[in-house]
Amino acid sequence: MFCKAWATHRVRMNTHTKKKTLHLLFKSLIA
């Protein structure tokens, strides 16, 4: 149970980081 929750959290954080990176990349392209 704990492992599943941890894995879900990891995936969520990973997705968030990717979105953040894409957003920064997008901003630098516009600038």
C-alpha positions as CSV (number, residue, x, y, z in Angstrom):
1,M,0.0,0.0,0.0
2,F,2.7,2.4,1.0
3,C,4.8,1.5,-2.1
4,K,1.8,2.2,-4.4
5,A,1.2,5.6,-2.8
6,W,4.9,6.5,-3.0
7,A,5.0,5.4,-6.7
8,T,2.0,7.5,-7.5
9,H,3.6,10.5,-5.7
10,R,6.8,10.0,-7.7
11,V,4.9,9.9,-11.0
12,R,2.9,13.0,-10.0
13,M,6.1,14.9,-9.1
14,N,7.8,13.7,-12.3
15,T,4.9,15.0,-14.4
16,H,4.9,18.3,-12.5
17,T,8.6,18.7,-13.1
18,K,8.2,18.0,-16.8
19,K,5.4,20.6,-17.1
20,K,7.6,23.1,-15.3
21,T,10.4,22.5,-17.7
22,L,8.2,22.7,-20.7
23,H,6.7,26.0,-19.3
24,L,10.2,27.5,-18.8
25,L,11.2,26.3,-22.3
26,F,8.1,27.9,-23.8
27,K,8.8,31.2,-21.9
28,S,12.4,31.3,-23.2
29,L,11.1,30.7,-26.8
30,I,8.7,33.7,-26.5
31,A,11.3,36.0,-24.8
